[in-house]
Amino acid sequence: MTTANQTTITVESTINAPIEKVWQYWNAPEHITQWCAASDDWHAPEASNDLRTGGKFSTTMAAKDGSFSFDFGGEYTEVKEHELITYQLGDNRRVKIIFNSYGDTTHITETFDPENTNSPEMQQAGWQAILDNFRKYTENN
């Protein structure tokens, strides 16, 4: 659990799938649009991803009722296939994702700089919900 005075927030999950599948589902736009939402009333209608150091990515996150949407995007600062992705968001926050392969399971640890609008607890819950959606989608497809 995070506290307000921490400088980063961490979420993690173990996915019952090998690293090759996890990596593909995490990074391919046709998969990102299927799992990148924190709740059932949101979705990701568009995603683009240039997965390389210096490459850019963007995912449109939107309320299904059309009331609100925003683009979540940034630039990759380091990419090590099947191991590590780091990127910087448009507002300069940093994100680090570590992929640990254990045969037929993969553990993902995602650490990010919080933004100043929502509480750290709310941010952690939202990012964890998206990661949980990723796990369910990857395991069920």
N, CA, C and O atoms as a GROMACS GRO file, in nm:
protein
  564
    1MET      N    1   0.085  -0.118   0.000
    1MET     CA    2   0.000   0.000   0.000
    1MET      C    3   0.089   0.124   0.000
    1MET      O    4   0.195   0.127   0.063
    2THR      N    5   0.045   0.223  -0.069
    2THR     CA    6   0.124   0.344  -0.079
    2THR      C    7   0.073   0.449   0.020
    2THR      O    8  -0.042   0.444   0.063
    3THR      N    9   0.158   0.542   0.053
    3THR     CA   10   0.116   0.654   0.137
    3THR      C   11   0.143   0.782   0.061
    3THR      O   12   0.219   0.784  -0.036
    4ALA      N   13   0.082   0.889   0.105
    4ALA     CA   14   0.088   1.015   0.033
    4ALA      C   15   0.231   1.070   0.021
    4ALA      O   16   0.260   1.146  -0.071
    5ASN      N   17   0.319   1.034   0.112
    5ASN     CA   18   0.453   1.092   0.107
    5ASN      C   19   0.551   1.008   0.025
    5ASN      O   20   0.668   1.044   0.014
    6GLN      N   21   0.507   0.898  -0.032
    6GLN     CA   22   0.595   0.821  -0.119
    6GLN      C   23   0.610   0.892  -0.252
    6GLN      O   24   0.521   0.965  -0.296
    7THR      N   25   0.725   0.871  -0.318
    7THR     CA   26   0.748   0.938  -0.444
    7THR      C   27   0.699   0.857  -0.563
    7THR      O   28   0.680   0.914  -0.671
    8THR      N   29   0.677   0.727  -0.548
    8THR     CA   30   0.624   0.646  -0.657
    8THR      C   31   0.514   0.555  -0.604
    8THR      O   32   0.501   0.533  -0.484
    9ILE      N   33   0.435   0.503  -0.696
    9ILE     CA   34   0.329   0.408  -0.665
    9ILE      C   35   0.358   0.281  -0.743
    9ILE      O   36   0.402   0.287  -0.857
   10THR      N   37   0.334   0.165  -0.682
   10THR     CA   38   0.360   0.037  -0.748
   10THR      C   39   0.234  -0.048  -0.749
   10THR      O   40   0.161  -0.056  -0.650
   11VAL      N   41   0.209  -0.112  -0.863
   11VAL     CA   42   0.105  -0.213  -0.876
   11VAL      C   43   0.170  -0.335  -0.937
   11VAL      O   44   0.269  -0.324  -1.010
   12GLU      N   45   0.115  -0.453  -0.908
   12GLU     CA   46   0.174  -0.575  -0.964
   12GLU      C   47   0.070  -0.684  -0.977
   12GLU      O   48  -0.035  -0.683  -0.913
   13SER      N   49   0.104  -0.781  -1.064
   13SER     CA   50   0.015  -0.894  -1.087
   13SER      C   51   0.094  -1.008  -1.148
   13SER      O   52   0.194  -0.987  -1.217
   14THR      N   53   0.048  -1.130  -1.120
   14THR     CA   54   0.105  -1.249  -1.185
   14THR      C   55   0.002  -1.299  -1.285
   14THR      O   56  -0.114  -1.323  -1.251
   15ILE      N   57   0.046  -1.314  -1.409
   15ILE     CA   58  -0.040  -1.357  -1.518
   15ILE      C   59  -0.008  -1.502  -1.551
   15ILE      O   60   0.109  -1.537  -1.568
   16ASN      N   61  -0.110  -1.585  -1.561
   16ASN     CA   62  -0.091  -1.725  -1.596
   16ASN      C   63  -0.078  -1.739  -1.747
   16ASN      O   64  -0.167  -1.790  -1.814
   17ALA      N   65   0.035  -1.691  -1.798
   17ALA     CA   66   0.067  -1.698  -1.940
   17ALA      C   67   0.218  -1.678  -1.956
   17ALA      O   68   0.279  -1.609  -1.875
   18PRO      N   69   0.277  -1.739  -2.058
   18PRO     CA   70   0.422  -1.721  -2.080
   18PRO      C   71   0.455  -1.579  -2.126
   18PRO      O   72   0.369  -1.508  -2.177
   19ILE      N   73   0.580  -1.539  -2.107
   19ILE     CA   74   0.624  -1.403  -2.136
   19ILE      C   75   0.596  -1.362  -2.280
   19ILE      O   76   0.561  -1.246  -2.303
   20GLU      N   77   0.610  -1.451  -2.377
   20GLU     CA   78   0.588  -1.415  -2.517
   20GLU      C   79   0.445  -1.364  -2.539
   20GLU      O   80   0.424  -1.264  -2.608
   21LYS      N   81   0.348  -1.433  -2.480
   21LYS     CA   82   0.208  -1.391  -2.494
   21LYS      C   83   0.183  -1.263  -2.416
   21LYS      O   84   0.118  -1.171  -2.466
   22VAL      N   85   0.234  -1.256  -2.294
   22VAL     CA   86   0.216  -1.136  -2.212
   22VAL      C   87   0.273  -1.015  -2.284
   22VAL      O   88   0.208  -0.910  -2.290
   23TRP      N   89   0.392  -1.026  -2.339
   23TRP     CA   90   0.457  -0.915  -2.409
   23TRP      C   91   0.373  -0.871  -2.528
   23TRP      O   92   0.352  -0.751  -2.550
   24GLN      N   93   0.325  -0.967  -2.606
   24GLN     CA   94   0.244  -0.934  -2.724
   24GLN      C   95   0.114  -0.865  -2.683
   24GLN      O   96   0.077  -0.763  -2.741
   25TYR      N   97   0.044  -0.919  -2.583
   25TYR     CA   98  -0.084  -0.862  -2.542
   25TYR      C   99  -0.067  -0.726  -2.475
   25TYR      O  100  -0.156  -0.642  -2.484
   26TRP      N  101   0.045  -0.704  -2.408
   26TRP     CA  102   0.073  -0.576  -2.343
   26TRP      C  103   0.099  -0.467  -2.447
   26TRP      O  104   0.062  -0.351  -2.425
   27ASN      N  105   0.161  -0.502  -2.559
   27ASN     CA  106   0.214  -0.402  -2.651
   27ASN      C  107   0.141  -0.387  -2.784
   27ASN      O  108   0.154  -0.283  -2.848
   28ALA      N  109   0.065  -0.486  -2.829
   28ALA     CA  110   0.000  -0.478  -2.959
   28ALA      C  111  -0.129  -0.395  -2.949
   28ALA      O  112  -0.215  -0.426  -2.867
   29PRO      N  113  -0.144  -0.289  -3.031
   29PRO     CA  114  -0.262  -0.202  -3.022
   29PRO      C  115  -0.394  -0.278  -3.028
   29PRO      O  116  -0.489  -0.240  -2.959
   30GLU      N  117  -0.403  -0.384  -3.108
   30GLU     CA  118  -0.530  -0.458  -3.117
   30GLU      C  119  -0.564  -0.528  -2.986
   30GLU      O  120  -0.681  -0.560  -2.961
   31HIS      N  121  -0.465  -0.553  -2.902
   31HIS     CA  122  -0.490  -0.609  -2.769
   31HIS      C  123  -0.511  -0.498  -2.666
   31HIS      O  124  -0.597  -0.510  -2.579
   32ILE      N  125  -0.432  -0.391  -2.674
   32ILE     CA  126  -0.442  -0.281  -2.578
   32ILE      C  127  -0.586  -0.229  -2.572
   32ILE      O  128  -0.638  -0.200  -2.464
   33THR      N  129  -0.651  -0.218  -2.689
   33THR     CA  130  -0.788  -0.166  -2.691
   33THR      C  131  -0.887  -0.261  -2.624
   33THR      O  132  -1.000  -0.221  -2.595
   34GLN      N  133  -0.848  -0.385  -2.599
   34GLN     CA  134  -0.937  -0.482  -2.536
   34GLN      C  135  -0.927  -0.484  -2.384
   34GLN      O  136  -1.020  -0.529  -2.317
   35TRP      N  137  -0.815  -0.436  -2.328
   35TRP     CA  138  -0.798  -0.446  -2.182
   35TRP      C  139  -0.772  -0.315  -2.110
   35TRP      O  140  -0.781  -0.311  -1.987
   36CYS      N  141  -0.740  -0.208  -2.180
   36CYS     CA  142  -0.692  -0.086  -2.114
   36CYS      C  143  -0.808   0.001  -2.064
   36CYS      O  144  -0.840   0.105  -2.123
   37ALA      N  145  -0.871  -0.043  -1.956
   37ALA     CA  146  -0.977   0.034  -1.891
   37ALA      C  147  -0.980  -0.005  -1.744
   37ALA      O  148  -0.954  -0.120  -1.708
   38ALA      N  149  -1.013   0.092  -1.660
   38ALA     CA  150  -1.015   0.067  -1.515
   38ALA      C  151  -1.149   0.013  -1.466
   38ALA      O  152  -1.157  -0.042  -1.356
   39SER      N  153  -1.256   0.028  -1.547
   39SER     CA  154  -1.387  -0.020  -1.507
   39SER      C  155  -1.470  -0.052  -1.631
   39SER      O  156  -1.434  -0.011  -1.742
   40ASP      N  157  -1.580  -0.124  -1.612
   40ASP     CA  158  -1.662  -0.169  -1.724
   40ASP      C  159  -1.730  -0.056  -1.801
   40ASP      O  160  -1.772  -0.076  -1.915
   41ASP      N  161  -1.742   0.062  -1.740
   41ASP     CA  162  -1.806   0.173  -1.811
   41ASP      C  163  -1.707   0.258  -1.890
   41ASP      O  164  -1.743   0.363  -1.944
   42TRP      N  165  -1.581   0.213  -1.896
   42TRP     CA  166  -1.477   0.278  -1.976
   42TRP      C  167  -1.426   0.181  -2.080
   42TRP      O  168  -1.442   0.060  -2.066
   43HIS      N  169  -1.363   0.235  -2.185
   43HIS     CA  170  -1.298   0.150  -2.285
   43HIS      C  171  -1.184   0.229  -2.350
   43HIS      O  172  -1.166   0.348  -2.324
   44ALA      N  173  -1.108   0.160  -2.434
   44ALA     CA  174  -0.996   0.221  -2.506
   44ALA      C  175  -1.023   0.204  -2.655
   44ALA      O  176  -0.980   0.105  -2.714
   45PRO      N  177  -1.093   0.300  -2.717
   45PRO     CA  178  -1.130   0.284  -2.857
   45PRO      C  179  -1.014   0.291  -2.956
   45PRO      O  180  -1.025   0.240  -3.067
   46GLU      N  181  -0.902   0.353  -2.917
   46GLU     CA  182  -0.788   0.366  -3.007
   46GLU      C  183  -0.658   0.348  -2.931
   46GLU      O  184  -0.645   0.389  -2.815
   47ALA      N  185  -0.559   0.287  -2.999
   47ALA     CA  186  -0.425   0.275  -2.942
   47ALA      C  187  -0.324   0.271  -3.056
   47ALA      O  188  -0.349   0.212  -3.161
   48SER      N  189  -0.210   0.333  -3.033
   48SER     CA  190  -0.097   0.322  -3.125
   48SER      C  191   0.028   0.300  -3.040
   48SER      O  192   0.036   0.347  -2.927
   49ASN      N  193   0.125   0.226  -3.097
   49ASN     CA  194   0.241   0.190  -3.017
   49ASN      C  195   0.362   0.167  -3.106
   49ASN      O  196   0.362   0.077  -3.190
   50ASP      N  197   0.466   0.248  -3.088
   50ASP     CA  198   0.594   0.232  -3.156
   50ASP      C  199   0.694   0.188  -3.049
   50ASP      O  200   0.766   0.270  -2.992
   51LEU      N  201   0.697   0.056  -3.023
   51LEU     CA  202   0.770   0.000  -2.910
   51LEU      C  203   0.920  -0.009  -2.938
   51LEU      O  204   0.971  -0.111  -2.984
   52ARG      N  205   0.989   0.102  -2.909
   52ARG     CA  206   1.134   0.109  -2.920
   52ARG      C  207   1.178   0.231  -2.842
   52ARG      O  208   1.099   0.323  -2.820
   53THR      N  209   1.304   0.233  -2.799
   53THR     CA  210   1.355   0.351  -2.730
   53THR      C  211   1.340   0.471  -2.823
   53THR      O  212   1.387   0.470  -2.936
   54GLY      N  213   1.274   0.575  -2.773
   54GLY     CA  214   1.247   0.694  -2.854
   54GLY      C  215   1.113   0.688  -2.925
   54GLY      O  216   1.067   0.788  -2.980
   55GLY      N  217   1.049   0.570  -2.926
   55GLY     CA  218   0.918   0.555  -2.989
   55GLY      C  219   0.809   0.614  -2.902
   55GLY      O  220   0.825   0.630  -2.782
   56LYS      N  221   0.698   0.646  -2.965
   56LYS     CA  222   0.586   0.706  -2.893
   56LYS      C  223   0.466   0.610  -2.891
   56LYS      O  224   0.452   0.523  -2.977
   57PHE      N  225   0.381   0.630  -2.791
   57PHE     CA  226   0.259   0.550  -2.781
   57PHE      C  227   0.146   0.642  -2.736
   57PHE      O  228   0.168   0.746  -2.675
   58SER      N  229   0.024   0.600  -2.768
   58SER     CA  230  -0.093   0.674  -2.723
   58SER      C  231  -0.212   0.578  -2.716
   58SER      O  232  -0.233   0.497  -2.806
   59THR      N  233  -0.288   0.589  -2.610
   59THR     CA  234  -0.412   0.513  -2.594
   59THR      C  235  -0.521   0.611  -2.556
   59THR      O  236  -0.508   0.688  -2.461
   60THR      N  237  -0.630   0.609  -2.632
   60THR     CA  238  -0.746   0.692  -2.598
   60THR      C  239  -0.830   0.614  -2.498
   60THR      O  240  -0.873   0.503  -2.525
   61MET      N  241  -0.852   0.675  -2.383
   61MET     CA  242  -0.935   0.614  -2.279
   61MET      C  243  -1.063   0.697  -2.271
   61MET      O  244  -1.057   0.820  -2.260
   62ALA      N  245  -1.179   0.630  -2.277
   62ALA     CA  246  -1.305   0.703  -2.288
   62ALA      C  247  -1.416   0.636  -2.209
   62ALA      O  248  -1.422   0.513  -2.198
   63ALA      N  249  -1.504   0.719  -2.155
   63ALA     CA  250  -1.626   0.668  -2.094
   63ALA      C  251  -1.714   0.613  -2.206
   63ALA      O  252  -1.728   0.677  -2.311
   64LYS      N  253  -1.772   0.497  -2.186
   64LYS     CA  254  -1.854   0.435  -2.290
   64LYS      C  255  -1.976   0.519  -2.326
   64LYS      O  256  -2.027   0.509  -2.437
   65ASP      N  257  -2.023   0.603  -2.234
   65ASP     CA  258  -2.139   0.688  -2.263
   65ASP      C  259  -2.100   0.815  -2.339
   65ASP      O  260  -2.186   0.899  -2.368
   66GLY      N  261  -1.972   0.831  -2.371
   66GLY     CA  262  -1.926   0.945  -2.449
   66GLY      C  263  -1.908   1.074  -2.370
   66GLY      O  264  -1.880   1.178  -2.429
   67SER      N  265  -1.922   1.069  -2.239
   67SER     CA  266  -1.917   1.191  -2.158
   67SER      C  267  -1.777   1.246  -2.138
   67SER      O  268  -1.761   1.364  -2.108
   68PHE      N  269  -1.674   1.162  -2.152
   68PHE     CA  270  -1.538   1.207  -2.125
   68PHE      C  271  -1.439   1.114  -2.192
   68PHE      O  272  -1.462   0.994  -2.200
   69SER      N  273  -1.328   1.171  -2.240
   69SER     CA  274  -1.218   1.088  -2.291
   69SER      C  275  -1.088   1.166  -2.278
   69SER      O  276  -1.087   1.288  -2.267
   70PHE      N  277  -0.978   1.092  -2.280
   70PHE     CA  278  -0.846   1.155  -2.277
   70PHE      C  279  -0.747   1.060  -2.341
   70PHE      O  280  -0.769   0.939  -2.349
   71ASP      N  281  -0.636   1.118  -2.388
   71ASP     CA  282  -0.528   1.038  -2.446
   71ASP      C  283  -0.420   1.018  -2.341
   71ASP      O  284  -0.374   1.113  -2.277
   72PHE      N  285  -0.381   0.892  -2.324
   72PHE     CA  286  -0.274   0.854  -2.232
   72PHE      C  287  -0.156   0.818  -2.320
   72PHE      O  288  -0.161   0.718  -2.392
   73GLY      N  289  -0.050   0.898  -2.316
   73GLY     CA  290   0.061   0.869  -2.406
   73GLY      C  291   0.192   0.924  -2.356
   73GLY      O  292   0.199   0.997  -2.258
   74GLY      N  293   0.297   0.885  -2.428
   74GLY     CA  294   0.430   0.929  -2.391
   74GLY      C  295   0.534   0.874  -2.486
   74GLY      O  296   0.503   0.832  -2.597
   75GLU      N  297   0.659   0.876  -2.439
   75GLU     CA  298   0.772   0.830  -2.519
   75GLU      C  299   0.855   0.729  -2.440
   75GLU      O  300   0.885   0.749  -2.322
   76TYR      N  301   0.890   0.620  -2.508
   76TYR     CA  302   0.971   0.516  -2.444
   76TYR      C  303   1.114   0.564  -2.422
   76TYR      O  304   1.176   0.621  -2.512
   77THR      N  305   1.165   0.542  -2.301
   77THR     CA  306   1.302   0.577  -2.270
   77THR      C  307   1.393   0.454  -2.267
   77THR      O  308   1.515   0.466  -2.280
   78GLU      N  309   1.334   0.335  -2.250
   78GLU     CA  310   1.412   0.211  -2.255
   78GLU      C  311   1.317   0.095  -2.281
   78GLU      O  312   1.211   0.084  -2.220
   79VAL      N  313   1.358   0.008  -2.374
   79VAL     CA  314   1.280  -0.112  -2.404
   79VAL      C  315   1.377  -0.230  -2.413
   79VAL      O  316   1.468  -0.230  -2.496
   80LYS      N  317   1.357  -0.330  -2.327
   80LYS     CA  318   1.433  -0.455  -2.333
   80LYS      C  319   1.330  -0.566  -2.350
   80LYS      O  320   1.255  -0.596  -2.257
   81GLU      N  321   1.325  -0.626  -2.467
   81GLU     CA  322   1.222  -0.724  -2.499
   81GLU      C  323   1.209  -0.831  -2.391
   81GLU      O  324   1.307  -0.891  -2.348
   82HIS      N  325   1.083  -0.854  -2.350
   82HIS     CA  326   1.046  -0.956  -2.251
   82HIS      C  327   1.100  -0.927  -2.110
   82HIS      O  328   1.092  -1.013  -2.023
   83GLU      N  329   1.156  -0.805  -2.087
   83GLU     CA  330   1.215  -0.773  -1.956
   83GLU      C  331   1.170  -0.641  -1.897
   83GLU      O  332   1.128  -0.636  -1.781
   84LEU      N  333   1.178  -0.533  -1.976
   84LEU     CA  334   1.165  -0.400  -1.919
   84LEU      C  335   1.110  -0.300  -2.020
   84LEU      O  336   1.148  -0.302  -2.137
   85ILE      N  337   1.020  -0.215  -1.973
   85ILE     CA  338   0.976  -0.099  -2.050
   85ILE      C  339   0.977   0.020  -1.955
   85ILE      O  340   0.920   0.013  -1.846
   86THR      N  341   1.042   0.130  -1.997
   86THR     CA  342   1.031   0.255  -1.923
   86THR      C  343   0.984   0.362  -2.020
   86THR      O  344   1.020   0.360  -2.138
   87TYR      N  345   0.905   0.455  -1.969
   87TYR     CA  346   0.861   0.565  -2.054
   87TYR      C  347   0.834   0.689  -1.972
   87TYR      O  348   0.822   0.685  -1.850
   88GLN      N  349   0.826   0.800  -2.045
   88GLN     CA  350   0.793   0.928  -1.983
   88GLN      C  351   0.662   0.975  -2.045
   88GLN      O  352   0.647   0.979  -2.167
   89LEU      N  353   0.569   1.010  -1.958
   89LEU     CA  354   0.439   1.059  -2.003
   89LEU      C  355   0.452   1.204  -2.050
   89LEU      O  356   0.554   1.270  -2.027
   90GLY      N  357   0.349   1.252  -2.117
   90GLY     CA  358   0.349   1.388  -2.168
   90GLY      C  359   0.368   1.493  -2.060
   90GLY      O  360   0.419   1.602  -2.087
   91ASP      N  361   0.328   1.462  -1.936
   91ASP     CA  362   0.345   1.557  -1.824
   91ASP      C  363   0.475   1.532  -1.746
   91ASP      O  364   0.492   1.581  -1.634
   92ASN      N  365   0.567   1.455  -1.807
   92ASN     CA  366   0.701   1.426  -1.753
   92ASN      C  367   0.704   1.323  -1.641
   92ASN      O  368   0.812   1.297  -1.586
   93ARG      N  369   0.591   1.264  -1.604
   93ARG     CA  370   0.596   1.156  -1.505
   93ARG      C  371   0.662   1.034  -1.569
   93ARG      O  372   0.652   1.014  -1.690
   94ARG      N  373   0.730   0.955  -1.487
   94ARG     CA  374   0.801   0.836  -1.536
   94ARG      C  375   0.728   0.709  -1.492
   94ARG      O  376   0.667   0.702  -1.386
   95VAL      N  377   0.737   0.609  -1.580
   95VAL     CA  378   0.677   0.478  -1.554
   95VAL      C  379   0.781   0.372  -1.586
   95VAL      O  380   0.852   0.381  -1.686
   96LYS      N  381   0.788   0.270  -1.499
   96LYS     CA  382   0.881   0.158  -1.519
   96LYS      C  383   0.802   0.029  -1.503
   96LYS      O  384   0.732   0.010  -1.403
   97ILE      N  385   0.812  -0.060  -1.603
   97ILE     CA  386   0.740  -0.188  -1.599
   97ILE      C  387   0.843  -0.300  -1.613
   97ILE      O  388   0.918  -0.306  -1.711
   98ILE      N  389   0.845  -0.387  -1.513
   98ILE     CA  390   0.938  -0.501  -1.513
   98ILE      C  391   0.857  -0.628  -1.537
   98ILE      O  392   0.756  -0.652  -1.472
   99PHE      N  393   0.904  -0.709  -1.632
   99PHE     CA  394   0.841  -0.836  -1.665
   99PHE      C  395   0.935  -0.948  -1.619
   99PHE      O  396   1.048  -0.956  -1.666
  100ASN      N  397   0.888  -1.034  -1.528
  100ASN     CA  398   0.966  -1.149  -1.481
  100ASN      C  399   0.898  -1.276  -1.528
  100ASN      O  400   0.782  -1.302  -1.495
  101SER      N  401   0.971  -1.355  -1.606
  101SER     CA  402   0.917  -1.478  -1.663
  101SER      C  403   0.949  -1.596  -1.573
  101SER      O  404   1.062  -1.614  -1.529
  102TYR      N  405   0.845  -1.678  -1.547
  102TYR     CA  406   0.861  -1.800  -1.468
  102TYR      C  407   0.795  -1.914  -1.544
  102TYR      O  408   0.701  -1.976  -1.494
  103GLY      N  409   0.843  -1.943  -1.666
  103GLY     CA  410   0.785  -2.050  -1.746
  103GLY      C  411   0.648  -2.013  -1.798
  103GLY      O  412   0.634  -1.929  -1.886
  104ASP      N  413   0.543  -2.076  -1.741
  104ASP     CA  414   0.407  -2.052  -1.787
  104ASP      C  415   0.338  -1.936  -1.714
  104ASP      O  416   0.220  -1.911  -1.736
  105THR      N  417   0.411  -1.866  -1.628
  105THR     CA  418   0.356  -1.747  -1.563
  105THR      C  419   0.453  -1.630  -1.580
  105THR      O  420   0.573  -1.649  -1.597
  106THR      N  421   0.398  -1.511  -1.574
  106THR     CA  422   0.477  -1.389  -1.586
  106THR      C  423   0.431  -1.291  -1.479
  106THR      O  424   0.312  -1.268  -1.462
  107HIS      N  425   0.527  -1.235  -1.407
  107HIS     CA  426   0.496  -1.135  -1.304
  107HIS      C  427   0.529  -0.997  -1.359
  107HIS      O  428   0.638  -0.973  -1.410
  108ILE      N  429   0.433  -0.906  -1.348
  108ILE     CA  430   0.452  -0.768  -1.393
  108ILE      C  431   0.453  -0.677  -1.270
  108ILE      O  432   0.364  -0.685  -1.185
  109THR      N  433   0.555  -0.592  -1.261
  109THR     CA  434   0.563  -0.489  -1.158
  109THR      C  435   0.570  -0.356  -1.229
  109THR      O  436   0.660  -0.331  -1.308
  110GLU      N  437   0.473  -0.270  -1.200
  110GLU     CA  438   0.462  -0.139  -1.266
  110GLU      C  439   0.475  -0.031  -1.159
  110GLU      O  440   0.397  -0.028  -1.064
  111THR      N  441   0.574   0.056  -1.174
  111THR     CA  442   0.599   0.164  -1.079
  111THR      C  443   0.588   0.297  -1.153
  111THR      O  444   0.646   0.313  -1.261
  112PHE      N  445   0.515   0.391  -1.096
  112PHE     CA  446   0.494   0.518  -1.166
  112PHE      C  447   0.495   0.637  -1.071
  112PHE      O  448   0.465   0.624  -0.952
  113ASP      N  449   0.530   0.751  -1.127
  113ASP     CA  450   0.522   0.878  -1.053
  113ASP      C  451   0.375   0.918  -1.047
  113ASP      O  452   0.307   0.917  -1.149
  114PRO      N  453   0.326   0.954  -0.930
  114PRO     CA  454   0.186   0.997  -0.920
  114PRO      C  455   0.165   1.136  -0.980
  114PRO      O  456   0.257   1.217  -0.988
  115GLU      N  457   0.040   1.160  -1.022
  115GLU     CA  458   0.003   1.296  -1.062
  115GLU      C  459  -0.053   1.366  -0.939
  115GLU      O  460  -0.073   1.303  -0.835
  116ASN      N  461  -0.080   1.495  -0.950
  116ASN     CA  462  -0.118   1.574  -0.833
  116ASN      C  463  -0.268   1.597  -0.819
  116ASN      O  464  -0.311   1.662  -0.724
  117THR      N  465  -0.348   1.544  -0.912
  117THR     CA  466  -0.492   1.571  -0.909
  117THR      C  467  -0.567   1.474  -0.817
  117THR      O  468  -0.646   1.517  -0.732
  118ASN      N  469  -0.542   1.345  -0.833
  118ASN     CA  470  -0.612   1.242  -0.756
  118ASN      C  471  -0.523   1.188  -0.645
  118ASN      O  472  -0.400   1.195  -0.654
  119SER      N  473  -0.585   1.134  -0.542
  119SER     CA  474  -0.508   1.081  -0.429
  119SER      C  475  -0.422   0.962  -0.477
  119SER      O  476  -0.459   0.893  -0.571
  120PRO      N  477  -0.309   0.940  -0.411
  120PRO     CA  478  -0.226   0.824  -0.445
  120PRO      C  479  -0.306   0.693  -0.437
  120PRO      O  480  -0.287   0.604  -0.519
  121GLU      N  481  -0.394   0.682  -0.338
  121GLU     CA  482  -0.474   0.560  -0.323
  121GLU      C  483  -0.566   0.540  -0.444
  121GLU      O  484  -0.581   0.428  -0.492
  122MET      N  485  -0.626   0.649  -0.493
  122MET     CA  486  -0.713   0.639  -0.610
  122MET      C  487  -0.633   0.602  -0.735
  122MET      O  488  -0.677   0.521  -0.816
  123GLN      N  489  -0.514   0.662  -0.748
  123GLN     CA  490  -0.429   0.630  -0.863
  123GLN      C  491  -0.386   0.483  -0.859
  123GLN      O  492  -0.389   0.413  -0.960
  124GLN      N  493  -0.345   0.438  -0.741
  124GLN     CA  494  -0.303   0.299  -0.728
  124GLN      C  495  -0.419   0.205  -0.762
  124GLN      O  496  -0.399   0.106  -0.833
  125ALA      N  497  -0.537   0.235  -0.713
  125ALA     CA  498  -0.654   0.150  -0.740
  125ALA      C  499  -0.686   0.148  -0.890
  125ALA      O  500  -0.718   0.043  -0.945
  126GLY      N  501  -0.677   0.263  -0.955
  126GLY     CA  502  -0.706   0.270  -1.099
  126GLY      C  503  -0.605   0.193  -1.182
  126GLY      O  504  -0.644   0.116  -1.270
  127TRP      N  505  -0.477   0.212  -1.155
  127TRP     CA  506  -0.374   0.140  -1.230
  127TRP      C  507  -0.381  -0.010  -1.200
  127TRP      O  508  -0.358  -0.092  -1.289
  128GLN      N  509  -0.412  -0.047  -1.076
  128GLN     CA  510  -0.425  -0.189  -1.042
  128GLN      C  511  -0.544  -0.249  -1.115
  128GLN      O  512  -0.536  -0.362  -1.163
  129ALA      N  513  -0.656  -0.175  -1.125
  129ALA     CA  514  -0.773  -0.225  -1.196
  129ALA      C  515  -0.742  -0.249  -1.344
  129ALA      O  516  -0.787  -0.348  -1.402
  130ILE      N  517  -0.665  -0.160  -1.405
  130ILE     CA  518  -0.625  -0.179  -1.545
  130ILE      C  519  -0.535  -0.302  -1.556
  130ILE      O  520  -0.551  -0.383  -1.649
  131LEU      N  521  -0.441  -0.318  -1.465
  131LEU     CA  522  -0.353  -0.435  -1.466
  131LEU      C  523  -0.433  -0.564  -1.445
  131LEU      O  524  -0.404  -0.666  -1.507
  132ASP      N  525  -0.533  -0.559  -1.357
  132ASP     CA  526  -0.619  -0.676  -1.336
  132ASP      C  527  -0.699  -0.708  -1.463
  132ASP      O  528  -0.717  -0.826  -1.496
  133ASN      N  529  -0.746  -0.606  -1.534
  133ASN     CA  530  -0.814  -0.628  -1.662
  133ASN      C  531  -0.720  -0.693  -1.762
  133ASN      O  532  -0.759  -0.782  -1.837
  134PHE      N  533  -0.594  -0.646  -1.764
  134PHE     CA  534  -0.495  -0.706  -1.853
  134PHE      C  535  -0.478  -0.854  -1.821
  134PHE      O  536  -0.476  -0.938  -1.911
  135ARG      N  537  -0.464  -0.887  -1.693
  135ARG     CA  538  -0.447  -1.027  -1.652
  135ARG      C  539  -0.566  -1.111  -1.699
  135ARG      O  540  -0.546  -1.217  -1.758
  136LYS      N  541  -0.688  -1.065  -1.674
  136LYS     CA  542  -0.807  -1.141  -1.713
  136LYS      C  543  -0.814  -1.158  -1.864
  136LYS      O  544  -0.841  -1.268  -1.913
  137TYR      N  545  -0.791  -1.051  -1.939
  137TYR     CA  546  -0.796  -1.059  -2.085
  137TYR      C  547  -0.691  -1.157  -2.138
  137TYR      O  548  -0.721  -1.240  -2.224
  138THR      N  549  -0.569  -1.146  -2.088
  138THR     CA  550  -0.459  -1.230  -2.138
  138THR      C  551  -0.484  -1.378  -2.104
  138THR      O  552  -0.460  -1.466  -2.186
  139GLU      N  553  -0.531  -1.404  -1.984
  139GLU     CA  554  -0.555  -1.543  -1.943
  139GLU      C  555  -0.673  -1.605  -2.016
  139GLU      O  556  -0.678  -1.727  -2.034
  140ASN      N  557  -0.770  -1.523  -2.058
  140ASN     CA  558  -0.893  -1.576  -2.120
  140ASN      C  559  -0.894  -1.573  -2.272
  140ASN      O  560  -0.994  -1.610  -2.334
  141ASN      N  561  -0.785  -1.530  -2.334
  141ASN     CA  562  -0.780  -1.524  -2.482
  141ASN      C  563  -0.660  -1.597  -2.537
  141ASN      O  564  -0.641  -1.601  -2.658
   0.00000   0.00000   0.00000
